[in-house]
Amino acid sequence: MTTDHPYVYHFSESEPIRFDGGELQGAHEQNFPVLQNQRGSVYLIHLDPGGIREPHWHPSAWELNFVISGFARWTVLGTHPDGSYHNDLFEVGPRDLVFAPQGFFHYFENASATEGLDVLVVFNTSTQEPNDDIGIVGTLNSLPRSVLAASFGVPVSAFDQIPDEIKPIVIARHHTGTE
């Protein structure tokens, strides 16, 4: 039964955006008018085996991630109430909920080599992805190679293989290094 109502969004009828490691579908104020001025959006992320949600952070939003199916490996980097600054690494599965605080650097990847991963992500912003998403590729490309080299304590040539095109990756795939 298909309901045509302003309070209903049909992910099943929206065209996903395909990436090398999976796909993304979103309900936001541009395509779901009821969200206009509500400061909310929802995304359905599917990661294929080997899929990775690009490491990123959101300057103006937190996010709640609900694992629908599959298993995810998470990394969250940020400051903590005890004043420490560290990575939190953990795995989650179906029906688990993960919170990524506003401004915390984070990513997740499909922990399975054979099964897909589906995650529903809820944001407290109506900004369409990836417009509130600062990814690692864009971040590295916004810095001069000499600054990166000084920060990492390596020669500038260590960054020769980083693509110099600044674009959102959003979803990628693990590569073996032989490709």
N, C-alpha and C positions, 0 to 999 in steps of 0.2 A: 504494500500500500504506500503510495507516494502522497505525502501531505504537502500542499502548496500553501504555506502559511508564513507570515513574516517572522515568526519566532522559531522557525525550523530551518536548519541548514543541512543540506544533503551532501556529506562528504562523498558518498557513492556516486553522485552525479557531477562532481567537480573533477576537472582534469588535473592530475598531479604534475608537479615539476620534477622531471627526471634528472638524476645526477649519476655519476659513475657508480656510487655505492648504495643507491637507494632512491627514495622519492619523498617529496614534501607536499602536503596539501594544507591550506590554511583558510580559516574563517576569521575575517577581520572587517573593519567598518567599510572597506572598499567593496567587498563582495557579499557582506551580510549586514545590510543597512541597520538592523535593530541594534547593532553594536556601536553606532555613531555616538560619540561623546561618552561612551560607557567605560573607557579605559580597560578594555579587555580584548583578547584575541586567543584563538585556539588553533593549534597545528597538530596534524597527524604526520608523524615521521615513520617511515619504513626504512630500515637498514637491511640490506642484503648481507649474507655472510661476508665478513671482511669489511663491512661498512662502518664508517666513522662520522659522527657529527663533528664538523670542524671545531677545534678548540677556539673558544670565543668568550666574550663577555658582553653584557648589556648595560650601558651607562644609565638607562632610565627605567629598568624593569627587573623584577624578580620573575622566576618561573617555577611552576609545579609540573613535574613530569610523572605521568602515570603509565607504568609498563602494562600494556595490554597482553602481549604475548612475546615469548622469547626471553633472553637473558642479556643484561647490559653490564659492562664494566665502566665505572664512572671515575672521574677525577674532578675534584673541586679544589681550587686554590684561592685562599683569601685570609683575611685576618679573622680572629675568633674572639669570643667574649673574654677569654682568659688573657688576651693580649698577644697571643702567639700568631705566627704567620706560617702556614704549612699546607701541604697537600693532604686531602682526604681521598683515599683510594678505596673503592668498595664495589661489590657486585650486587645486582638486584634482579628480581624475576617478576613473573606475572603477579599483578595486583599490588606491587610495591609502588610507593610514592616517594619521589626525590625532590627536594627543594634546592634550588640554586639561587642564593641571595643576589640582589642587585649589585652589580659591579664585581662579582666574583668570577674569576677566570674558570671555565669549566668545559668539559666535553664528555661524550659517552661514545662507546663503540659496541658493536654486536659482539658478544662474548662467545657465540657459537660459530663454528666453521661450516655448519650444515643447515641451520635453520635461520629464518628471518627474525627480525626484531621489530615490534610495533610499539610506539610510544606516543601518547597523547600529551601535548605540552600546552599549558595554560599560562598566559602572560597577563600582568596587570598593566598592559599598554595596548592601545589600539593601533600602534605603529605596525605597518606591514613588514614582515621579515623579508629581507635581512636589513631593513633600514635602522633597526635598533640593535644591530649585531656587529660587533667589531671582532673579526676573525684574526687568527694568527698570521695568515698569509698577508692580509692587508696591513696588519701591524708591522710585520717585518719589512714590508716594502715601503712603509712610511718613514723608515729610518735610513740614514746614509749607511752604506756598508762599513765605513770606517768606525761609526758609532757602534754598530753591531760587533765588529771585531774587537773593539776596546772593551765592550761589555762582557763578551765571552772569553776574552783573553786569548784569541786565536788570530791568525793572519786574515787579512781582508779576503784573500782567495778562498777561504773556507766557505764563503757565502756565494761563490760563483754559480752554484747550481740552483739557487733560489730563483724561481721565475720572477721577472720584474713587472708583470702585469698585476695591477691591483684590481681584484674582483672578488666578490663573495664566492666562496667554495660551497659553503653550507653543508654538503654531504660529500665525503670522499671514500676512497677504498684503500685498504692496506695494499702496498705494492711490495713485491719480493726483492726489488733492487736489481733484478736481472732484465727488467723491461725497458 
